[in-house]
Amino acid sequence: MLDASNQDVQSTGYRSYVLAVLTVMYTFNYLDRYVLTILVVPIKEELGLSDTMMGFLLGPAFALFYTALGIPIARLADRRSRTLILSISFVVWSLMTAAAGLARSASFLVATRIGVGIGEAGGTAPAHSLISDYFPIERRAFAFGVFQQGVYLGQLLGLAIGGLLVGMIGWRQTFFVVGLPGIALAFILYLTVREPRRGTASVAALEEQNATAAPSVIETFRHLWQRPSFRALILGTAIASFAGTGFGFWVPVLLERVHGLSQMEIGFQFGPIAAISGSLGALLAGTLTDRLSRRDRRWLMWIPAGSVAFSLPFLIGICLWPNSTGAILCAIPAGLLGGGWAPAAYAAAQTIAPANMRAVAASITILGITLFGMGAGPQVIGILNDLFAPRFGDDAVRYSMVAVLMTCLLGALLLVWGATRILRDLPIEQATD
């Protein structure tokens, strides 16, 4: 691992390579999360677990440790080598994913999910900080849109590989197959991604000067939390993630229970449609955000608000459509519209924050998204499934998911309100090009 010179950062080819490597890393980050969603039924049957316990495995077991360590690791990333932190984190979560294949009890599975959460706590905030130093503000939302492809590729691979392998080699060996390759990729990241000087891609000398000293976590949090637009961004995206992550983690179960699809059918029918549409939505939203926000920074929050609100009817359609064909087709507009909120929101957080606070700002954003998204969304749906099952049977999962999805409306309203305050909250050098 080497420090990057200013020439390296300005090189389009190398900058694109760094973004590609980070996106592959992020793909494995989500692959290791999502593979569990396609394995819920066989794990539940073998270990005799309830939906409430599976919801805990999908959500809180991972999210609580992820969020608890996210800010301390981000603080370290604002001072130390981000590429080293990313590489170590990559190794840890890959090993813990593979270790899940050794589980003989719910407690062992919980321990491995905690391990994955500990590893992945260092996998996103340092990457956000690196992207912000490799890409200037006018190209940052698109870069985050590319980086966001890791979510959809990870979801696709998790469903497809999990659905294919579980029937061939079982759920235990599936964890080995998806976990172990990440160790080799971590070394590639460490050896080839160079550490840029903080604030390198920023256009203002003031921001470059600010990048020389990172304030404490408390000072950073106080600075950001005093900005109403940042508060609205955190709360709005947390609610959107609560609904979206809960939905995403339980939709394979819905397709299996309600529509009778096999795990392989879910992986190869729903998986590609959801992943490709979401991927295109993220890229389109990133491009649109970059263009529109040059003229008016409020688009950094208007676009995620619209994405959250306009995708809601189609997400509900996936839950309530009477047959699998219609449900799967609803995933196309749901992905195109709903895939856009995260890149714009991440770019907004990085734009509101000065350069020497970006990793912590990213971590605070991710903390809200993860704690309320992964930490609460899957768990709440699992609890509601068990509560609704006596009345609705296998259809209980439909209504549990719809109940959680309706919270998207509040998230969208918060983001719209935040857009009314963002111009006065930006650092002076970020207010205009």
Stockholm file with secondary structure:
# STOCKHOLM 1.0

chainA/1-433         MLDASNQDVQSTGYRSYVLAVLTVMYTFNYLDRYVLTILVVPIKEELGLSDTMMGFLLGPAFALFYTALGIPIARLADRRSRTLILSISFVVWSLMTAAAGLARSASFLVATRIGVGIGEAGGTAPAHSLISDYFPIERRAFAFGVFQQGVYLGQLLGLAIGGLLVGMIGWRQTFFVVGLPGIALAFILYLTVREPRRGTASVAALEEQNATAAPSVIETFRHLWQRPSFRALILGTAIASFAGTGFGFWVPVLLERVHGLSQMEIGFQFGPIAAISGSLGALLAGTLTDRLSRRDRRWLMWIPAGSVAFSLPFLIGICLWPNSTGAILCAIPAGLLGGGWAPAAYAAAQTIAPANMRAVAASITILGITLFGMGAGPQVIGILNDLFAPRFGDDAVRYSMVAVLMTCLLGALLLVWGATRILRDLPIEQATD
#=GR chainA/1-433 SS CCBCCHHHHHCHHHHHHHHHHHHHHHHHHHHHHHHHHHTHHHHHHHHTCCHHHHHHHHTHHHHHHHHHHHHHHHHHHTTSCHHHHHHHHHHHHHHHHHHGGGCCSHHHHHHHHHHHHHHHTTSSHHHHHHHHHHSCHHHHHHHHHHHTHHHHHHHHHHHHHHHHHHHHHHHHHHHHHHHTHHHHHHHHHHHHCCBCCTTTTCSCHHHHHHTTSCCCHHHHHHHHHTSHHHHHHHHHHHHHHHHHHHHHHHHHHHHHHTTCCCHHHIIIIIHHHHHHHHHHHHHHHHHHHHHHHHHCTTHHHHHHHHHHHHHHHHHHHHHHCSSHHHHHHHHHHHHHHHTTHHHHHHHHHHHHSCGGGHHHHHHHHHHHHIIIIITTHHHHHHHHHHHHHHHHGGGHHHHHHHHHHTTHHHHHHHHHHHHTTHHHHSCGGGSCC
#=GC SS_cons         CCBCCHHHHHCHHHHHHHHHHHHHHHHHHHHHHHHHHHTHHHHHHHHTCCHHHHHHHHTHHHHHHHHHHHHHHHHHHTTSCHHHHHHHHHHHHHHHHHHGGGCCSHHHHHHHHHHHHHHHTTSSHHHHHHHHHHSCHHHHHHHHHHHTHHHHHHHHHHHHHHHHHHHHHHHHHHHHHHHTHHHHHHHHHHHHCCBCCTTTTCSCHHHHHHTTSCCCHHHHHHHHHTSHHHHHHHHHHHHHHHHHHHHHHHHHHHHHHTTCCCHHHIIIIIHHHHHHHHHHHHHHHHHHHHHHHHHCTTHHHHHHHHHHHHHHHHHHHHHHCSSHHHHHHHHHHHHHHHTTHHHHHHHHHHHHSCGGGHHHHHHHHHHHHIIIIITTHHHHHHHHHHHHHHHHGGGHHHHHHHHHHTTHHHHHHHHHHHHTTHHHHSCGGGSCC
//
